[in-house]
Amino acid sequence: MGRTCRKRNMVEQGDIIQIENINDLALVISKNQYNESEKAILCPILKNSCGSTFEIEFTYNEQSYYVVCDSIKQIDLRPRHYSKKGTIPLNKLMYISDMIQAIIDYI
């Protein structure tokens, strides 16, 4: 018989997560298929605007937050403890994706 491999709760695109020992929240921007590797591509979520042209404001728990689209990080979630805090609205996720695409688009 084959072995069953149990993965912990996988993050999904659009999830807002809190990673242990990191003060800021993070937004998962990578697609779910990529996240199955237990790695994720994230943008930080700040409580205060840093004045970047590439930050997008959204409301979460009745407070304004800012996704910093030009500070993308890839992390391995396997050795980290994290918790899901919520999900960003789809229209904001689409705007964030467009903003990132504009940063790295060719020509």
Jmol script that loads the backbone (N, CA, C; Angstrom):
load data "model"
ATOM      1  N   MET A   1       0.826  -1.193   0.000  1.00  0.00           N
ATOM      2  CA  MET A   1       0.000   0.000   0.000  1.00  0.00           C
ATOM      3  C   MET A   1       0.863   1.248   0.000  1.00  0.00           C
ATOM      4  N   GLY A   2       0.339   2.266  -0.659  1.00  0.00           N
ATOM      5  CA  GLY A   2       1.059   3.533  -0.721  1.00  0.00           C
ATOM      6  C   GLY A   2       0.987   4.291   0.592  1.00  0.00           C
ATOM      7  N   ARG A   3       1.957   5.125   0.784  1.00  0.00           N
ATOM      8  CA  ARG A   3       2.014   5.948   1.980  1.00  0.00           C
ATOM      9  C   ARG A   3       1.179   7.208   1.784  1.00  0.00           C
ATOM     10  N   THR A   4       0.446   7.599   2.783  1.00  0.00           N
ATOM     11  CA  THR A   4      -0.325   8.837   2.718  1.00  0.00           C
ATOM     12  C   THR A   4       0.517   9.962   3.290  1.00  0.00           C
ATOM     13  N   CYS A   5       0.657  11.001   2.518  1.00  0.00           N
ATOM     14  CA  CYS A   5       1.434  12.161   2.954  1.00  0.00           C
ATOM     15  C   CYS A   5       0.451  13.233   3.404  1.00  0.00           C
ATOM     16  N   ARG A   6       0.579  13.689   4.625  1.00  0.00           N
ATOM     17  CA  ARG A   6      -0.316  14.723   5.135  1.00  0.00           C
ATOM     18  C   ARG A   6       0.388  16.066   5.126  1.00  0.00           C
ATOM     19  N   LYS A   7      -0.175  16.989   4.416  1.00  0.00           N
ATOM     20  CA  LYS A   7       0.345  18.351   4.431  1.00  0.00           C
ATOM     21  C   LYS A   7      -0.494  19.153   5.406  1.00  0.00           C
ATOM     22  N   ARG A   8       0.161  20.075   6.081  1.00  0.00           N
ATOM     23  CA  ARG A   8      -0.628  20.944   6.947  1.00  0.00           C
ATOM     24  C   ARG A   8      -1.455  21.875   6.075  1.00  0.00           C
ATOM     25  N   ASN A   9      -2.280  22.638   6.667  1.00  0.00           N
ATOM     26  CA  ASN A   9      -3.209  23.507   5.962  1.00  0.00           C
ATOM     27  C   ASN A   9      -2.469  24.425   4.987  1.00  0.00           C
ATOM     28  N   MET A  10      -2.635  24.182   3.699  1.00  0.00           N
ATOM     29  CA  MET A  10      -1.934  24.939   2.663  1.00  0.00           C
ATOM     30  C   MET A  10      -2.494  26.357   2.564  1.00  0.00           C
ATOM     31  N   VAL A  11      -1.595  27.307   2.336  1.00  0.00           N
ATOM     32  CA  VAL A  11      -2.053  28.674   2.095  1.00  0.00           C
ATOM     33  C   VAL A  11      -2.598  28.767   0.675  1.00  0.00           C
ATOM     34  N   GLU A  12      -3.465  29.734   0.460  1.00  0.00           N
ATOM     35  CA  GLU A  12      -4.051  29.947  -0.858  1.00  0.00           C
ATOM     36  C   GLU A  12      -3.824  31.389  -1.287  1.00  0.00           C
ATOM     37  N   GLN A  13      -3.822  31.590  -2.594  1.00  0.00           N
ATOM     38  CA  GLN A  13      -3.655  32.934  -3.128  1.00  0.00           C
ATOM     39  C   GLN A  13      -4.732  33.837  -2.537  1.00  0.00           C
ATOM     40  N   GLY A  14      -4.303  34.982  -2.029  1.00  0.00           N
ATOM     41  CA  GLY A  14      -5.232  35.927  -1.414  1.00  0.00           C
ATOM     42  C   GLY A  14      -5.316  35.822   0.094  1.00  0.00           C
ATOM     43  N   ASP A  15      -4.699  34.782   0.677  1.00  0.00           N
ATOM     44  CA  ASP A  15      -4.710  34.638   2.137  1.00  0.00           C
ATOM     45  C   ASP A  15      -3.857  35.720   2.792  1.00  0.00           C
ATOM     46  N   ILE A  16      -4.339  36.205   3.904  1.00  0.00           N
ATOM     47  CA  ILE A  16      -3.570  37.090   4.771  1.00  0.00           C
ATOM     48  C   ILE A  16      -3.058  36.206   5.894  1.00  0.00           C
ATOM     49  N   ILE A  17      -1.728  36.171   6.066  1.00  0.00           N
ATOM     50  CA  ILE A  17      -1.154  35.285   7.074  1.00  0.00           C
ATOM     51  C   ILE A  17      -0.269  36.062   8.042  1.00  0.00           C
ATOM     52  N   GLN A  18      -0.129  35.496   9.231  1.00  0.00           N
ATOM     53  CA  GLN A  18       0.798  36.007  10.243  1.00  0.00           C
ATOM     54  C   GLN A  18       1.853  34.937  10.449  1.00  0.00           C
ATOM     55  N   ILE A  19       3.105  35.278  10.213  1.00  0.00           N
ATOM     56  CA  ILE A  19       4.209  34.346  10.382  1.00  0.00           C
ATOM     57  C   ILE A  19       4.841  34.610  11.741  1.00  0.00           C
ATOM     58  N   GLU A  20       5.059  33.530  12.484  1.00  0.00           N
ATOM     59  CA  GLU A  20       5.629  33.647  13.825  1.00  0.00           C
ATOM     60  C   GLU A  20       6.950  34.415  13.790  1.00  0.00           C
ATOM     61  N   ASN A  21       7.120  35.308  14.751  1.00  0.00           N
ATOM     62  CA  ASN A  21       8.319  36.134  14.923  1.00  0.00           C
ATOM     63  C   ASN A  21       8.492  37.208  13.847  1.00  0.00           C
ATOM     64  N   ILE A  22       7.459  37.463  13.063  1.00  0.00           N
ATOM     65  CA  ILE A  22       7.471  38.569  12.102  1.00  0.00           C
ATOM     66  C   ILE A  22       6.288  39.465  12.447  1.00  0.00           C
ATOM     67  N   ASN A  23       6.567  40.737  12.674  1.00  0.00           N
ATOM     68  CA  ASN A  23       5.529  41.652  13.155  1.00  0.00           C
ATOM     69  C   ASN A  23       4.429  41.927  12.142  1.00  0.00           C
ATOM     70  N   ASP A  24       4.805  42.081  10.870  1.00  0.00           N
ATOM     71  CA  ASP A  24       3.824  42.456   9.855  1.00  0.00           C
ATOM     72  C   ASP A  24       3.081  41.241   9.315  1.00  0.00           C
ATOM     73  N   LEU A  25       1.853  41.480   8.887  1.00  0.00           N
ATOM     74  CA  LEU A  25       1.105  40.454   8.170  1.00  0.00           C
ATOM     75  C   LEU A  25       1.702  40.304   6.778  1.00  0.00           C
ATOM     76  N   ALA A  26       1.309  39.247   6.069  1.00  0.00           N
ATOM     77  CA  ALA A  26       1.778  39.033   4.699  1.00  0.00           C
ATOM     78  C   ALA A  26       0.611  38.563   3.845  1.00  0.00           C
ATOM     79  N   LEU A  27       0.656  38.933   2.573  1.00  0.00           N
ATOM     80  CA  LEU A  27      -0.353  38.524   1.607  1.00  0.00           C
ATOM     81  C   LEU A  27       0.250  37.481   0.680  1.00  0.00           C
ATOM     82  N   VAL A  28      -0.426  36.343   0.549  1.00  0.00           N
ATOM     83  CA  VAL A  28       0.014  35.294  -0.369  1.00  0.00           C
ATOM     84  C   VAL A  28      -0.422  35.693  -1.776  1.00  0.00           C
ATOM     85  N   ILE A  29       0.562  35.896  -2.673  1.00  0.00           N
ATOM     86  CA  ILE A  29       0.238  36.292  -4.046  1.00  0.00           C
ATOM     87  C   ILE A  29       0.469  35.162  -5.038  1.00  0.00           C
ATOM     88  N   SER A  30       1.184  34.122  -4.627  1.00  0.00           N
ATOM     89  CA  SER A  30       1.455  32.998  -5.538  1.00  0.00           C
ATOM     90  C   SER A  30       0.200  32.158  -5.733  1.00  0.00           C
ATOM     91  N   LYS A  31       0.148  31.512  -6.899  1.00  0.00           N
ATOM     92  CA  LYS A  31      -0.999  30.666  -7.231  1.00  0.00           C
ATOM     93  C   LYS A  31      -1.013  29.411  -6.363  1.00  0.00           C
ATOM     94  N   ASN A  32      -2.188  28.838  -6.188  1.00  0.00           N
ATOM     95  CA  ASN A  32      -2.348  27.664  -5.328  1.00  0.00           C
ATOM     96  C   ASN A  32      -1.492  26.488  -5.772  1.00  0.00           C
ATOM     97  N   GLN A  33      -1.333  26.308  -7.067  1.00  0.00           N
ATOM     98  CA  GLN A  33      -0.508  25.208  -7.568  1.00  0.00           C
ATOM     99  C   GLN A  33       0.932  25.353  -7.067  1.00  0.00           C
ATOM    100  N   TYR A  34       1.457  26.564  -7.054  1.00  0.00           N
ATOM    101  CA  TYR A  34       2.803  26.818  -6.532  1.00  0.00           C
ATOM    102  C   TYR A  34       2.839  26.577  -5.021  1.00  0.00           C
ATOM    103  N   ASN A  35       1.798  26.997  -4.330  1.00  0.00           N
ATOM    104  CA  ASN A  35       1.753  26.882  -2.872  1.00  0.00           C
ATOM    105  C   ASN A  35       1.743  25.433  -2.401  1.00  0.00           C
ATOM    106  N   GLU A  36       1.356  24.507  -3.278  1.00  0.00           N
ATOM    107  CA  GLU A  36       1.375  23.088  -2.918  1.00  0.00           C
ATOM    108  C   GLU A  36       2.784  22.606  -2.595  1.00  0.00           C
ATOM    109  N   SER A  37       3.800  23.325  -3.047  1.00  0.00           N
ATOM    110  CA  SER A  37       5.194  22.986  -2.742  1.00  0.00           C
ATOM    111  C   SER A  37       5.559  23.362  -1.308  1.00  0.00           C
ATOM    112  N   GLU A  38       4.624  23.957  -0.583  1.00  0.00           N
ATOM    113  CA  GLU A  38       4.799  24.471   0.772  1.00  0.00           C
ATOM    114  C   GLU A  38       5.749  25.660   0.806  1.00  0.00           C
ATOM    115  N   LYS A  39       5.900  26.282  -0.352  1.00  0.00           N
ATOM    116  CA  LYS A  39       6.568  27.571  -0.449  1.00  0.00           C
ATOM    117  C   LYS A  39       5.489  28.556  -0.876  1.00  0.00           C
ATOM    118  N   ALA A  40       5.743  29.831  -0.658  1.00  0.00           N
ATOM    119  CA  ALA A  40       4.771  30.846  -1.057  1.00  0.00           C
ATOM    120  C   ALA A  40       5.506  32.127  -1.415  1.00  0.00           C
ATOM    121  N   ILE A  41       4.898  32.897  -2.284  1.00  0.00           N
ATOM    122  CA  ILE A  41       5.415  34.213  -2.634  1.00  0.00           C
ATOM    123  C   ILE A  41       4.493  35.229  -1.971  1.00  0.00           C
ATOM    124  N   LEU A  42       5.102  36.144  -1.232  1.00  0.00           N
ATOM    125  CA  LEU A  42       4.354  37.042  -0.361  1.00  0.00           C
ATOM    126  C   LEU A  42       4.703  38.503  -0.603  1.00  0.00           C
ATOM    127  N   CYS A  43       3.765  39.363  -0.246  1.00  0.00           N
ATOM    128  CA  CYS A  43       4.004  40.798  -0.130  1.00  0.00           C
ATOM    129  C   CYS A  43       3.717  41.176   1.319  1.00  0.00           C
ATOM    130  N   PRO A  44       4.529  42.047   1.902  1.00  0.00           N
ATOM    131  CA  PRO A  44       4.240  42.480   3.267  1.00  0.00           C
ATOM    132  C   PRO A  44       3.002  43.371   3.312  1.00  0.00           C
ATOM    133  N   ILE A  45       2.328  43.316   4.441  1.00  0.00           N
ATOM    134  CA  ILE A  45       1.177  44.174   4.703  1.00  0.00           C
ATOM    135  C   ILE A  45       1.545  45.051   5.891  1.00  0.00           C
ATOM    136  N   LEU A  46       1.532  46.359   5.684  1.00  0.00           N
ATOM    137  CA  LEU A  46       1.920  47.304   6.727  1.00  0.00           C
ATOM    138  C   LEU A  46       0.700  48.028   7.282  1.00  0.00           C
ATOM    139  N   LYS A  47       0.801  48.434   8.542  1.00  0.00           N
ATOM    140  CA  LYS A  47      -0.279  49.199   9.170  1.00  0.00           C
ATOM    141  C   LYS A  47      -0.225  50.670   8.773  1.00  0.00           C
ATOM    142  N   ASN A  48       0.958  51.133   8.402  1.00  0.00           N
ATOM    143  CA  ASN A  48       1.138  52.532   8.025  1.00  0.00           C
ATOM    144  C   ASN A  48       1.715  52.620   6.622  1.00  0.00           C
ATOM    145  N   SER A  49       1.300  53.632   5.905  1.00  0.00           N
ATOM    146  CA  SER A  49       1.816  53.855   4.558  1.00  0.00           C
ATOM    147  C   SER A  49       3.294  54.213   4.632  1.00  0.00           C
ATOM    148  N   CYS A  50       4.076  53.645   3.728  1.00  0.00           N
ATOM    149  CA  CYS A  50       5.501  53.998   3.661  1.00  0.00           C
ATOM    150  C   CYS A  50       5.747  54.986   2.526  1.00  0.00           C
ATOM    151  N   GLY A  51       4.692  55.382   1.830  1.00  0.00           N
ATOM    152  CA  GLY A  51       4.799  56.382   0.784  1.00  0.00           C
ATOM    153  C   GLY A  51       5.225  55.843  -0.568  1.00  0.00           C
ATOM    154  N   SER A  52       5.265  54.532  -0.712  1.00  0.00           N
ATOM    155  CA  SER A  52       5.664  53.925  -1.976  1.00  0.00           C
ATOM    156  C   SER A  52       4.554  54.076  -3.012  1.00  0.00           C
ATOM    157  N   THR A  53       4.955  54.292  -4.250  1.00  0.00           N
ATOM    158  CA  THR A  53       4.007  54.333  -5.359  1.00  0.00           C
ATOM    159  C   THR A  53       3.350  52.971  -5.546  1.00  0.00           C
ATOM    160  N   PHE A  54       4.026  51.933  -5.085  1.00  0.00           N
ATOM    161  CA  PHE A  54       3.576  50.564  -5.326  1.00  0.00           C
ATOM    162  C   PHE A  54       2.900  49.931  -4.111  1.00  0.00           C
ATOM    163  N   GLU A  55       2.251  50.729  -3.290  1.00  0.00           N
ATOM    164  CA  GLU A  55       1.482  50.161  -2.186  1.00  0.00           C
ATOM    165  C   GLU A  55      -0.002  50.365  -2.452  1.00  0.00           C
ATOM    166  N   ILE A  56      -0.777  49.385  -2.024  1.00  0.00           N
ATOM    167  CA  ILE A  56      -2.216  49.411  -2.264  1.00  0.00           C
ATOM    168  C   ILE A  56      -2.924  49.308  -0.923  1.00  0.00           C
ATOM    169  N   GLU A  57      -3.811  50.246  -0.678  1.00  0.00           N
ATOM    170  CA  GLU A  57      -4.548  50.295   0.580  1.00  0.00           C
ATOM    171  C   GLU A  57      -5.771  49.386   0.509  1.00  0.00           C
ATOM    172  N   PHE A  58      -6.053  48.728   1.625  1.00  0.00           N
ATOM    173  CA  PHE A  58      -7.293  47.971   1.754  1.00  0.00           C
ATOM    174  C   PHE A  58      -7.706  47.994   3.217  1.00  0.00           C
ATOM    175  N   THR A  59      -8.963  47.669   3.468  1.00  0.00           N
ATOM    176  CA  THR A  59      -9.489  47.652   4.829  1.00  0.00           C
ATOM    177  C   THR A  59      -9.634  46.218   5.301  1.00  0.00           C
ATOM    178  N   TYR A  60      -9.141  45.970   6.506  1.00  0.00           N
ATOM    179  CA  TYR A  60      -9.218  44.646   7.123  1.00  0.00           C
ATOM    180  C   TYR A  60      -9.531  44.861   8.598  1.00  0.00           C
ATOM    181  N   ASN A  61     -10.570  44.205   9.084  1.00  0.00           N
ATOM    182  CA  ASN A  61     -11.011  44.381  10.476  1.00  0.00           C
ATOM    183  C   ASN A  61     -11.204  45.859  10.824  1.00  0.00           C
ATOM    184  N   GLU A  62     -11.816  46.584   9.896  1.00  0.00           N
ATOM    185  CA  GLU A  62     -12.155  47.996  10.064  1.00  0.00           C
ATOM    186  C   GLU A  62     -10.937  48.897  10.246  1.00  0.00           C
ATOM    187  N   GLN A  63      -9.783  48.472   9.758  1.00  0.00           N
ATOM    188  CA  GLN A  63      -8.566  49.274   9.829  1.00  0.00           C
ATOM    189  C   GLN A  63      -7.900  49.284   8.454  1.00  0.00           C
ATOM    190  N   SER A  64      -7.264  50.394   8.113  1.00  0.00           N
ATOM    191  CA  SER A  64      -6.548  50.485   6.838  1.00  0.00           C
ATOM    192  C   SER A  64      -5.194  49.800   6.941  1.00  0.00           C
ATOM    193  N   TYR A  65      -4.867  49.045   5.898  1.00  0.00           N
ATOM    194  CA  TYR A  65      -3.566  48.389   5.766  1.00  0.00           C
ATOM    195  C   TYR A  65      -3.048  48.661   4.365  1.00  0.00           C
ATOM    196  N   TYR A  66      -1.745  48.421   4.165  1.00  0.00           N
ATOM    197  CA  TYR A  66      -1.100  48.713   2.892  1.00  0.00           C
ATOM    198  C   TYR A  66      -0.279  47.513   2.437  1.00  0.00           C
ATOM    199  N   VAL A  67      -0.591  46.999   1.249  1.00  0.00           N
ATOM    200  CA  VAL A  67       0.186  45.919   0.644  1.00  0.00           C
ATOM    201  C   VAL A  67       1.308  46.575  -0.151  1.00  0.00           C
ATOM    202  N   VAL A  68       2.546  46.200   0.153  1.00  0.00           N
ATOM    203  CA  VAL A  68       3.707  46.773  -0.521  1.00  0.00           C
ATOM    204  C   VAL A  68       4.085  45.846  -1.678  1.00  0.00           C
ATOM    205  N   CYS A  69       3.687  46.243  -2.884  1.00  0.00           N
ATOM    206  CA  CYS A  69       3.810  45.372  -4.061  1.00  0.00           C
ATOM    207  C   CYS A  69       5.228  45.258  -4.600  1.00  0.00           C
ATOM    208  N   ASP A  70       6.116  46.167  -4.213  1.00  0.00           N
ATOM    209  CA  ASP A  70       7.488  46.104  -4.719  1.00  0.00           C
ATOM    210  C   ASP A  70       8.458  45.529  -3.682  1.00  0.00           C
ATOM    211  N   SER A  71       7.919  44.758  -2.753  1.00  0.00           N
ATOM    212  CA  SER A  71       8.744  44.099  -1.734  1.00  0.00           C
ATOM    213  C   SER A  71       8.359  42.626  -1.650  1.00  0.00           C
ATOM    214  N   ILE A  72       8.476  41.948  -2.769  1.00  0.00           N
ATOM    215  CA  ILE A  72       8.039  40.555  -2.897  1.00  0.00           C
ATOM    216  C   ILE A  72       9.095  39.620  -2.313  1.00  0.00           C
ATOM    217  N   LYS A  73       8.640  38.613  -1.564  1.00  0.00           N
ATOM    218  CA  LYS A  73       9.540  37.624  -0.961  1.00  0.00           C
ATOM    219  C   LYS A  73       8.990  36.228  -1.196  1.00  0.00           C
ATOM    220  N   GLN A  74       9.897  35.286  -1.453  1.00  0.00           N
ATOM    221  CA  GLN A  74       9.527  33.873  -1.528  1.00  0.00           C
ATOM    222  C   GLN A  74      10.034  33.231  -0.250  1.00  0.00           C
ATOM    223  N   ILE A  75       9.155  32.481   0.434  1.00  0.00           N
ATOM    224  CA  ILE A  75       9.590  31.814   1.654  1.00  0.00           C
ATOM    225  C   ILE A  75       9.157  30.354   1.645  1.00  0.00           C
ATOM    226  N   ASP A  76       9.899  29.571   2.371  1.00  0.00           N
ATOM    227  CA  ASP A  76       9.582  28.165   2.594  1.00  0.00           C
ATOM    228  C   ASP A  76       8.763  28.106   3.877  1.00  0.00           C
ATOM    229  N   LEU A  77       7.528  27.667   3.780  1.00  0.00           N
ATOM    230  CA  LEU A  77       6.644  27.637   4.946  1.00  0.00           C
ATOM    231  C   LEU A  77       6.858  26.414   5.832  1.00  0.00           C
ATOM    232  N   ARG A  78       7.566  25.401   5.328  1.00  0.00           N
ATOM    233  CA  ARG A  78       7.720  24.156   6.090  1.00  0.00           C
ATOM    234  C   ARG A  78       8.300  24.363   7.483  1.00  0.00           C
ATOM    235  N   PRO A  79       9.385  25.127   7.638  1.00  0.00           N
ATOM    236  CA  PRO A  79       9.944  25.257   8.986  1.00  0.00           C
ATOM    237  C   PRO A  79       9.293  26.363   9.819  1.00  0.00           C
ATOM    238  N   ARG A  80       8.301  27.027   9.286  1.00  0.00           N
ATOM    239  CA  ARG A  80       7.720  28.191   9.965  1.00  0.00           C
ATOM    240  C   ARG A  80       6.330  27.885  10.523  1.00  0.00           C
ATOM    241  N   HIS A  81       6.041  28.558  11.597  1.00  0.00           N
ATOM    242  CA  HIS A  81       4.688  28.516  12.147  1.00  0.00           C
ATOM    243  C   HIS A  81       3.971  29.771  11.653  1.00  0.00           C
ATOM    244  N   TYR A  82       2.784  29.576  11.147  1.00  0.00           N
ATOM    245  CA  TYR A  82       2.013  30.704  10.635  1.00  0.00           C
ATOM    246  C   TYR A  82       0.538  30.426  10.862  1.00  0.00           C
ATOM    247  N   SER A  83      -0.248  31.484  10.801  1.00  0.00           N
ATOM    248  CA  SER A  83      -1.697  31.315  10.922  1.00  0.00           C
ATOM    249  C   SER A  83      -2.381  32.193   9.885  1.00  0.00           C
ATOM    250  N   LYS A  84      -3.489  31.690   9.374  1.00  0.00           N
ATOM    251  CA  LYS A  84      -4.294  32.458   8.428  1.00  0.00           C
ATOM    252  C   LYS A  84      -5.156  33.431   9.219  1.00  0.00           C
ATOM    253  N   LYS A  85      -5.163  34.678   8.781  1.00  0.00           N
ATOM    254  CA  LYS A  85      -5.931  35.714   9.469  1.00  0.00           C
ATOM    255  C   LYS A  85      -7.152  36.158   8.682  1.00  0.00           C
ATOM    256  N   GLY A  86      -7.164  35.886   7.392  1.00  0.00           N
ATOM    257  CA  GLY A  86      -8.283  36.315   6.561  1.00  0.00           C
ATOM    258  C   GLY A  86      -7.924  36.198   5.097  1.00  0.00           C
ATOM    259  N   THR A  87      -8.732  36.844   4.275  1.00  0.00           N
ATOM    260  CA  THR A  87      -8.537  36.836   2.828  1.00  0.00           C
ATOM    261  C   THR A  87      -8.777  38.246   2.304  1.00  0.00           C
ATOM    262  N   ILE A  88      -7.951  38.661   1.370  1.00  0.00           N
ATOM    263  CA  ILE A  88      -8.116  39.988   0.773  1.00  0.00           C
ATOM    264  C   ILE A  88      -9.227  39.901  -0.281  1.00  0.00           C
ATOM    265  N   PRO A  89     -10.014  40.956  -0.460  1.00  0.00           N
ATOM    266  CA  PRO A  89     -11.058  40.932  -1.495  1.00  0.00           C
ATOM    267  C   PRO A  89     -10.462  40.683  -2.883  1.00  0.00           C
ATOM    268  N   LEU A  90     -11.188  39.943  -3.706  1.00  0.00           N
ATOM    269  CA  LEU A  90     -10.712  39.560  -5.033  1.00  0.00           C
ATOM    270  C   LEU A  90     -10.341  40.768  -5.888  1.00  0.00           C
ATOM    271  N   ASN A  91     -11.144  41.838  -5.836  1.00  0.00           N
ATOM    272  CA  ASN A  91     -10.828  43.014  -6.659  1.00  0.00           C
ATOM    273  C   ASN A  91      -9.492  43.635  -6.253  1.00  0.00           C
ATOM    274  N   LYS A  92      -9.164  43.614  -4.975  1.00  0.00           N
ATOM    275  CA  LYS A  92      -7.865  44.128  -4.513  1.00  0.00           C
ATOM    276  C   LYS A  92      -6.738  43.191  -4.936  1.00  0.00           C
ATOM    277  N   LEU A  93      -6.966  41.875  -4.845  1.00  0.00           N
ATOM    278  CA  LEU A  93      -5.956  40.901  -5.265  1.00  0.00           C
ATOM    279  C   LEU A  93      -5.638  41.075  -6.749  1.00  0.00           C
ATOM    280  N   MET A  94      -6.661  41.293  -7.554  1.00  0.00           N
ATOM    281  CA  MET A  94      -6.453  41.500  -8.990  1.00  0.00           C
ATOM    282  C   MET A  94      -5.651  42.782  -9.242  1.00  0.00           C
ATOM    283  N   TYR A  95      -5.945  43.823  -8.494  1.00  0.00           N
ATOM    284  CA  TYR A  95      -5.223  45.089  -8.642  1.00  0.00           C
ATOM    285  C   TYR A  95      -3.758  44.922  -8.229  1.00  0.00           C
ATOM    286  N   ILE A  96      -3.530  44.196  -7.141  1.00  0.00           N
ATOM    287  CA  ILE A  96      -2.167  43.928  -6.674  1.00  0.00           C
ATOM    288  C   ILE A  96      -1.399  43.133  -7.723  1.00  0.00           C
ATOM    289  N   SER A  97      -2.026  42.123  -8.276  1.00  0.00           N
ATOM    290  CA  SER A  97      -1.400  41.318  -9.324  1.00  0.00           C
ATOM    291  C   SER A  97      -1.044  42.181 -10.539  1.00  0.00           C
ATOM    292  N   ASP A  98      -1.945  43.065 -10.930  1.00  0.00           N
ATOM    293  CA  ASP A  98      -1.679  43.979 -12.044  1.00  0.00           C
ATOM    294  C   ASP A  98      -0.510  44.915 -11.726  1.00  0.00           C
ATOM    295  N   MET A  99      -0.450  45.388 -10.491  1.00  0.00           N
ATOM    296  CA  MET A  99       0.627  46.290 -10.073  1.00  0.00           C
ATOM    297  C   MET A  99       1.978  45.574 -10.148  1.00  0.00           C
ATOM    298  N   ILE A 100       2.022  44.338  -9.674  1.00  0.00           N
ATOM    299  CA  ILE A 100       3.262  43.556  -9.725  1.00  0.00           C
ATOM    300  C   ILE A 100       3.657  43.290 -11.168  1.00  0.00           C
ATOM    301  N   GLN A 101       2.692  42.946 -11.987  1.00  0.00           N
ATOM    302  CA  GLN A 101       2.962  42.714 -13.409  1.00  0.00           C
ATOM    303  C   GLN A 101       3.543  43.966 -14.056  1.00  0.00           C
ATOM    304  N   ALA A 102       3.040  45.131 -13.685  1.00  0.00           N
ATOM    305  CA  ALA A 102       3.545  46.388 -14.246  1.00  0.00           C
ATOM    306  C   ALA A 102       5.002  46.626 -13.856  1.00  0.00           C
ATOM    307  N   ILE A 103       5.388  46.167 -12.680  1.00  0.00           N
ATOM    308  CA  ILE A 103       6.771  46.344 -12.222  1.00  0.00           C
ATOM    309  C   ILE A 103       7.731  45.482 -13.034  1.00  0.00           C
ATOM    310  N   ILE A 104       7.323  44.253 -13.354  1.00  0.00           N
ATOM    311  CA  ILE A 104       8.248  43.310 -13.987  1.00  0.00           C
ATOM    312  C   ILE A 104       7.981  43.088 -15.471  1.00  0.00           C
ATOM    313  N   ASP A 105       6.976  43.737 -16.003  1.00  0.00           N
ATOM    314  CA  ASP A 105       6.632  43.548 -17.415  1.00  0.00           C
ATOM    315  C   ASP A 105       7.797  43.971 -18.304  1.00  0.00           C
ATOM    316  N   TYR A 106       7.954  43.286 -19.394  1.00  0.00           N
ATOM    317  CA  TYR A 106       9.028  43.613 -20.328  1.00  0.00           C
ATOM    318  C   TYR A 106       8.604  44.738 -21.259  1.00  0.00           C
ATOM    319  N   ILE A 107       9.573  45.470 -21.731  1.00  0.00           N
ATOM    320  CA  ILE A 107       9.442  46.595 -22.654  1.00  0.00           C
ATOM    321  C   ILE A 107       8.319  47.462 -22.305  1.00  0.00           C
TER     322      ILE A 107
END
end "model"
wireframe off; spacefill off
backbone 0.3
color backbone group
